[in-house]
């Protein structure tokens, strides 16, 4: 018998229920976006299952294939890429997909219907850390198609980030989390493996206006611009009035570093340098979806001169510098990069 002393979560909310209730708040909704998100949720669970047993089934290591970015494809990368595609290609919600692991567009098979949405995804961000058992994740981004019908085209895919209708990531760490937004706040759900359900654990995430952590690969310091070097020196200087020095935290999995920044505040930076003038990160698969999420949580994201979500993409695998995190920290970084400080 239930009593007032029976222990229950303060708000018992599953991810699927949250998606459905969000749909009910929009009377004109068709349910297509909800179905799309549910499909991604199933794909994330399948990838998580393989991640958790990777060392036991000989799935770790590399294939003999190189992706469009010049990185050797890990076996688990390939599995995640195929799992997401196969989970989404037949649902009727999408007209085209694009993945960081594939040079060209991923078309919907001709025997399945085309829908009104476009899906872009990084199947396994941080996969260089797989063998070290470090947190990795899958990132996704959803747009409405701009063509009227038929198979999707490059025009449907190359849209600026502010046109996203949903974005999120699945985080594979000490626990599995699913964080997403449809433009009405950011919410995080943690998987309870005993029942196979994602339960609301981080409701309406709000990033602090200012943090005390910076995250960047300082191994590239010698190739940075003087302005970027000056900014990092500033963060390390002692000044109690401005909360410095900042603490340095760098996982090397972008999705993990940005997730920590989302919760604790501060800034994540991946600037261009003399070797890679546009940095290493992909605009469409990494920067846009994470910028959309962080902005929805009250933060900011820039390429050093302008808002990430206003960058007009020119190619499918375009690279772009990224400075993302707390609003005040991102503004400070941009002032240094523009030579104003």
C-alpha positions as CSV (number, residue, x, y, z in Angstrom):
1,X,0.0,0.0,0.0
2,X,1.3,3.4,-0.9
3,X,1.6,5.9,1.9
4,X,3.0,9.4,2.2
5,X,6.3,7.9,3.3
6,X,6.7,5.8,0.2
7,X,9.9,7.1,-1.5
8,X,9.3,8.4,-5.1
9,X,11.2,10.9,-7.2
10,X,9.9,14.4,-6.7
11,X,8.8,14.5,-10.4
12,X,8.6,11.1,-12.0
13,X,8.9,11.8,-15.8
14,X,10.2,9.5,-18.5
15,X,11.8,10.9,-21.6
16,X,9.1,9.5,-23.9
17,X,6.4,11.1,-21.7
18,X,8.3,14.4,-21.8
19,X,8.4,14.3,-25.6
20,X,4.7,13.6,-25.8
21,X,3.8,16.3,-23.3
22,X,5.9,18.8,-25.2
23,X,3.9,17.9,-28.3
24,X,0.6,18.5,-26.5
25,X,1.7,22.1,-25.8
26,X,1.6,22.7,-29.6
27,X,-1.9,22.2,-30.9
28,X,-0.8,22.1,-34.5
29,X,1.8,19.4,-34.0
30,X,1.6,16.3,-36.2
31,X,3.6,14.0,-33.9
32,X,6.3,13.6,-36.6
33,X,9.0,15.4,-34.6
34,X,8.0,13.3,-31.5
35,X,8.4,10.1,-33.5
36,X,11.7,11.3,-34.8
37,X,13.0,11.9,-31.3
38,X,11.7,8.6,-30.1
39,X,13.6,6.9,-33.0
40,X,16.8,8.6,-31.9
41,X,16.3,7.5,-28.4
42,X,16.1,3.8,-29.5
43,X,19.2,4.2,-31.6
44,X,21.1,5.8,-28.6
45,X,20.1,2.8,-26.4
46,X,21.5,0.4,-29.0
47,X,24.8,2.3,-29.2
48,X,25.0,2.4,-25.4
49,X,24.6,-1.3,-25.2
50,X,27.6,-1.9,-27.4
51,X,29.7,0.8,-25.7
52,X,29.2,-0.8,-22.3
53,X,30.4,-4.2,-23.5
54,X,32.9,-3.0,-26.1
55,X,35.9,-4.6,-24.4
56,X,34.2,-7.9,-24.2
57,X,33.1,-8.4,-27.8
58,X,36.3,-7.4,-29.6
59,X,34.6,-4.3,-31.0
60,X,37.3,-1.9,-29.8
61,X,40.1,-0.8,-32.2
62,X,40.1,0.5,-35.7
63,X,38.8,-0.5,-39.1
64,X,40.9,0.0,-42.2
65,X,38.7,2.9,-43.4
66,X,39.4,6.6,-43.1
67,X,36.5,9.1,-42.8
68,X,36.1,12.4,-44.8
69,X,37.9,14.3,-42.0
70,X,41.1,12.1,-42.4
71,X,40.5,10.2,-39.1
72,X,40.8,6.4,-39.0
73,X,37.3,5.1,-38.3
74,X,37.0,3.1,-35.0
75,X,34.9,-0.1,-35.1
76,X,32.4,1.4,-32.7
77,X,32.2,4.6,-34.8
78,X,31.1,2.4,-37.7
79,X,28.6,0.5,-35.6
80,X,27.1,3.8,-34.2
81,X,26.9,5.3,-37.7
82,X,25.0,2.4,-39.1
83,X,22.8,2.0,-36.1
84,X,21.5,5.6,-36.2
85,X,21.0,5.4,-40.0
86,X,19.1,2.1,-39.9
87,X,17.0,3.2,-36.9
88,X,15.9,6.4,-38.7
89,X,15.7,5.5,-42.5
90,X,12.3,3.8,-42.5
91,X,10.2,5.9,-40.1
92,X,8.9,8.4,-42.7
93,X,10.0,11.5,-40.8
94,X,13.1,12.3,-42.8
95,X,13.9,13.3,-46.3
96,X,17.7,13.0,-46.0
97,X,20.5,12.5,-43.4
98,X,24.1,13.4,-43.1
99,X,26.8,11.9,-40.9
100,X,30.3,13.1,-39.9
101,X,31.5,9.7,-40.9
102,X,30.2,9.8,-44.5
103,X,31.4,12.1,-47.3
104,X,28.1,12.3,-49.1
105,X,24.4,12.7,-48.1
106,X,22.7,9.7,-46.7
107,X,19.5,9.3,-48.8
108,X,16.3,7.6,-47.6
109,X,15.9,4.2,-49.4
110,X,13.4,4.4,-52.2
111,X,11.0,1.9,-50.7
112,X,10.4,4.2,-47.7
113,X,8.5,7.5,-47.6
114,X,10.2,10.8,-47.4
115,X,9.3,13.2,-44.5
116,X,9.7,16.9,-43.8
117,X,12.8,16.8,-41.5
118,X,16.5,16.6,-42.0
119,X,18.9,14.8,-39.5
120,X,22.6,15.5,-39.1
121,X,24.6,13.5,-36.6
122,X,28.0,12.8,-35.2
123,X,27.6,9.1,-34.4
124,X,30.3,8.9,-31.8
125,X,32.0,12.1,-30.7
126,X,35.3,11.6,-28.8
127,X,35.8,8.1,-30.3
128,X,39.6,8.6,-30.0
129,X,39.0,8.0,-26.3
130,X,37.2,4.7,-26.7
131,X,40.1,2.4,-25.8
132,X,40.8,4.5,-22.7
133,X,37.2,4.1,-21.4
134,X,36.6,7.8,-21.3
135,X,33.2,9.5,-21.7
136,X,32.0,9.7,-25.4
137,X,28.6,10.5,-26.9
138,X,26.4,10.9,-30.0
139,X,25.3,14.4,-31.1
140,X,22.3,15.1,-33.4
141,X,20.7,18.1,-35.1
142,X,17.2,18.4,-36.7
143,X,16.0,20.9,-39.4
144,X,12.9,21.2,-41.5
145,X,13.5,20.6,-45.1
146,X,13.4,23.6,-47.4
147,X,12.6,21.8,-50.7
148,X,9.0,20.9,-51.3
149,X,9.0,17.2,-51.8
150,X,10.9,14.1,-52.9
151,X,14.4,13.1,-51.8
152,X,16.3,15.6,-49.7
153,X,19.1,17.6,-51.3
154,X,22.2,19.5,-50.2
155,X,20.0,22.6,-50.0
156,X,18.0,21.0,-47.2
157,X,21.1,20.2,-45.2
158,X,23.2,23.4,-45.6
159,X,21.1,25.6,-43.3
160,X,22.4,28.0,-40.6
161,X,22.1,26.7,-37.1
162,X,19.4,29.1,-36.0
163,X,17.0,27.1,-38.1
164,X,17.3,24.0,-36.0
165,X,14.1,22.6,-34.6
166,X,15.7,20.2,-32.2
167,X,19.2,19.2,-31.1
168,X,20.7,16.9,-28.4
169,X,23.2,14.4,-27.4
170,X,23.5,11.0,-25.7
171,X,26.3,10.9,-23.2
172,X,28.0,7.5,-22.6
173,X,29.9,7.9,-19.3
174,X,29.5,6.6,-15.7
175,X,25.8,6.7,-16.5
176,X,24.0,7.3,-19.8
177,X,22.3,10.6,-20.3
178,X,20.1,12.0,-23.0
179,X,20.0,15.8,-23.2
180,X,17.8,17.6,-25.7
181,X,16.0,20.8,-26.7
182,X,13.2,21.6,-29.1
183,X,13.6,25.3,-28.6
184,X,11.8,25.4,-25.3
185,X,14.5,24.8,-22.7
186,X,17.0,22.1,-22.2
187,X,16.3,18.9,-20.3
188,X,18.5,16.0,-19.2
189,X,17.4,12.4,-18.6
190,X,19.4,9.6,-17.0
191,X,18.9,6.0,-18.0
192,X,17.8,3.6,-15.3
193,X,19.1,0.4,-16.7
194,X,17.0,-1.7,-14.3
195,X,13.8,-0.7,-16.1
196,X,15.3,0.5,-19.4
197,X,13.8,4.0,-19.0
198,X,15.3,7.5,-19.1
199,X,14.1,9.5,-16.1
200,X,14.1,13.3,-15.8
201,X,17.2,14.1,-13.8
202,X,18.1,17.7,-15.0
203,X,15.0,19.8,-15.6
204,X,15.2,23.1,-17.4
205,X,19.1,23.3,-17.3
206,X,20.4,26.8,-17.0
207,X,24.1,27.5,-17.5
208,X,25.6,29.9,-15.0
209,X,26.2,33.4,-16.4
210,X,29.8,33.1,-15.5
211,X,31.9,30.2,-14.5
212,X,35.4,29.4,-13.2
213,X,36.5,26.6,-15.6
214,X,38.2,26.8,-19.0
215,X,38.5,23.9,-21.3
216,X,40.9,23.8,-24.3
217,X,43.7,21.8,-25.8
218,X,46.7,23.7,-24.6
219,X,49.0,21.4,-26.5
220,X,48.2,23.7,-29.4
221,X,49.3,26.8,-27.5
222,X,52.3,27.5,-29.7
223,X,50.2,27.5,-32.8
224,X,47.5,29.9,-31.5
225,X,47.2,33.5,-32.4
226,X,48.7,36.1,-29.9
227,X,45.2,37.1,-29.0
228,X,44.2,33.6,-28.0
229,X,47.4,33.1,-26.0
230,X,46.8,36.4,-24.2
231,X,43.3,35.3,-23.3
232,X,44.5,32.0,-21.7
233,X,47.2,33.9,-19.8
234,X,44.5,36.1,-18.5
235,X,42.4,33.2,-17.3
236,X,45.4,31.9,-15.3
237,X,46.2,35.2,-13.6
238,X,45.3,35.6,-9.9
239,X,42.5,38.2,-9.4
240,X,39.9,37.5,-6.6
241,X,37.7,40.4,-7.9
242,X,37.1,38.6,-11.2
243,X,37.2,35.0,-9.8
244,X,40.6,34.1,-11.4
245,X,42.5,32.0,-11.8
246,X,40.2,29.6,-13.6
247,X,40.6,25.9,-13.2
248,X,41.6,23.9,-16.3
249,X,39.5,20.9,-17.3
250,X,39.9,19.1,-20.6
251,X,38.6,15.6,-21.3
252,X,39.3,15.5,-25.1
253,X,35.7,14.4,-25.9
254,X,33.9,17.6,-27.0
255,X,30.5,16.3,-25.9
256,X,31.8,15.6,-22.4
257,X,33.6,18.9,-22.1
258,X,30.6,20.9,-23.3
259,X,28.2,18.9,-21.0
260,X,30.3,19.8,-18.0
261,X,30.4,23.4,-19.1
262,X,26.6,23.4,-19.5
263,X,26.2,22.2,-15.9
264,X,29.0,24.1,-14.1
265,X,29.6,27.1,-16.4
266,X,32.8,28.5,-17.8
267,X,34.0,28.2,-21.4
268,X,35.1,25.5,-23.9
269,X,37.4,26.7,-26.7
270,X,38.6,25.2,-29.9
271,X,40.2,28.0,-31.9
272,X,41.9,27.9,-35.2
273,X,45.7,27.9,-35.3
274,X,48.5,28.0,-37.8
275,X,48.0,24.4,-38.7
276,X,44.2,24.4,-38.9
277,X,43.0,27.9,-39.5
278,X,39.4,27.0,-39.0
279,X,40.1,24.6,-36.1
280,X,39.1,20.9,-36.0
281,X,35.4,20.9,-35.1
282,X,32.7,20.4,-37.7
283,X,30.1,23.2,-37.9
284,X,27.2,21.0,-38.9
285,X,27.7,18.0,-36.7
286,X,29.2,19.4,-33.5
287,X,29.2,23.2,-33.3
288,X,25.6,24.0,-34.4
289,X,23.8,21.4,-32.3
290,X,25.8,22.1,-29.1
291,X,25.5,25.9,-29.7
292,X,21.7,25.6,-30.0
293,X,21.6,23.6,-26.8
294,X,23.8,26.0,-24.9
295,X,21.9,29.1,-26.1
296,X,18.6,27.5,-25.1
297,X,20.2,27.1,-21.6
298,X,21.1,30.8,-21.4
299,X,24.7,30.5,-22.7
300,X,26.4,31.7,-25.8
301,X,28.5,30.3,-28.7
302,X,30.7,32.2,-31.2
303,X,33.4,31.4,-33.8
304,X,35.4,34.3,-32.3
305,X,33.8,37.0,-34.3
306,X,30.1,36.1,-34.8
307,X,27.4,33.9,-33.3
308,X,27.8,30.2,-34.3
309,X,24.1,29.8,-35.2
310,X,24.4,32.7,-37.8
311,X,27.3,31.1,-39.7
312,X,26.1,30.2,-43.3
313,X,27.5,26.8,-44.1
314,X,29.2,26.3,-47.5
315,X,30.0,22.6,-47.4
316,X,28.9,19.4,-45.6
317,X,32.0,18.9,-43.6
318,X,33.0,22.5,-43.0
319,X,35.2,23.3,-40.0
320,X,34.7,26.2,-37.7
321,X,36.4,27.6,-34.5
322,X,34.2,27.4,-31.4
323,X,34.0,29.3,-28.1
324,X,31.0,28.1,-26.1
325,X,29.7,28.3,-22.6
326,X,28.6,31.0,-20.0
327,X,27.5,34.2,-21.6
328,X,30.0,36.4,-19.8
329,X,32.9,34.1,-20.4
330,X,32.2,33.9,-24.1
331,X,31.8,37.6,-24.3
332,X,35.2,38.1,-22.6
333,X,36.9,35.6,-25.0
334,X,35.5,37.4,-28.0
335,X,36.8,40.8,-26.7
336,X,40.3,39.3,-26.5
337,X,40.1,37.8,-29.9
338,X,38.9,41.1,-31.4
339,X,41.8,42.9,-29.8
340,X,39.5,45.0,-27.5
341,X,41.4,43.8,-24.3
